[in-house]
Amino acid sequence: MLVSVVVPLYNEEENVEELYEALTSVMVKDGRDYELLFIDDGSTDRTLDLLEPFGRKDPKVRLLRFRRNFGKAAAWAAGFDHARGDVIVTIDGDLQNDPKDIPKLVSLIGEYDVVNGWRKKRKDPFIIRRFPSIIANWLISRVTGVNLRDYGSGLKAYKAEVVKNINMYGEMHRFIPAVASWYGIKIKEVETIHHPRRRGVSKYGISRTLMVILDLITVKFLQSFSTKPMQAFGPVGLACGISGFFINLYMVFLWLTGHPIGQRPLLLLGVLLVIIGMQLIGMGLLGEMLVSSYHEGQRKPLYVLRSAGNGEKT
C-alpha cells in the first residue's frame, strides 16, 4: 500500500521544517511506503524556499507550486490529481493536526472508505473558530444527511478512488464526505489530537462562514437533484401554477357575476403565480436538457459498482 500525504501550505515558513521532520519520522516508523506532496498555494514568504531542499534530498517528497493563491480546495484538488497512492491522507500545514494520528486513520482504510479526524479537544478560540464550527457541522450534517462532528478537520484519510473524480471549488473541500456519500461509501470518524497554533497566523477567518453556507446549498442540490432537476423545480412550479389557475378561475367567476375585479390584488397574485409556475417548470426542463447533455457528452456514470462477478470471493 502506497500512502500519499497531501499538505497544502500558504505562508507557513515558521512551520515547514518541523512539519517535514514530523511527517517523515511518523511515516518511516509506520513502515508503509509513502510519499509527501507539499502544495505551495502561492505563498509570499519563504515557504517555497524552505520546501525546495526537501524535494532535492528526499525522493519521497514532491512539490507542487501554484502561481498564485487559489485556496485550500484547489490545493487539495491538485494533491488528489497528482497523488500516486492507494490511500490519500490530507493534513494541514500549521502543525495543529498531529502527524502521529496518520497511521491510525490509514489502518482503518479498507474497512472504511473515508476516515475523518475529529478534533474533540480543539485548541482554538471559542468565539471566532469553535462556535461557528459547531453551528456549521450541525447544519451540514442535517442538510446532507451525513452526520460528522468535525467537517472542518484537515486530517482525513481516503481511498484514492473516492476522491480522484470529485471536482472541488469554493469551500467544497470540507464537503467531500457528503459529496462522496452518493457513491455509497462507508465513513468512520475517529478522535484525533489537536494542538494550539504555536507559530504563524490562521489564514481563515469567520468571514468564510457565509461562503460555506452558499456551497452547502450547492452540495445539497447536487446531492439530491443532479440527475433530476425537474423534481426540484417541477413540484413548486406546479403548486404555483395550479394555485394561480384556481385564483384566476375565481376571478373569472366574480367578473361573470358582475363584480369588478380590475382593482383586486388577488387578480395580480393569480397572474403572478401562473407566470412563476411556468418559469419554474421551464427551468426544470432546461435543467433536464443540460443534465442529459452533460451525462451523455462526458459519459458520467449513473451508478457505481462495488464489485461484479459470480458471487465467489476474490
ABEGO torsion letter per residue (X at the ends): XBBBBBBBBBGAAAAAAAAAAAAAAAAAAAGBBBBBBBBBBGBABAAAAAAAAAAAABAABBBBBBABBAEAAAAAAAAAAABABABBBBBBAAGABBAAAAAAAAAABGABABBBBBBABBBBBAAAAAAAAAAAAAAAAAAAGBBBABAABABBBBBAAAAAABBBBEAAAAAAAAAAAAAGBBBBBBBBBBBBBABEBBABBAAAAAAAAAAAAAAAAAAAAAABAAAAAAAAAAAAAAAAAAAAAAAAAAAAAGBBAAABAAAAAAAAAAAAAAAAAAAAAAAAAAAAAAAAAAGBBABBBABBEAGBBX
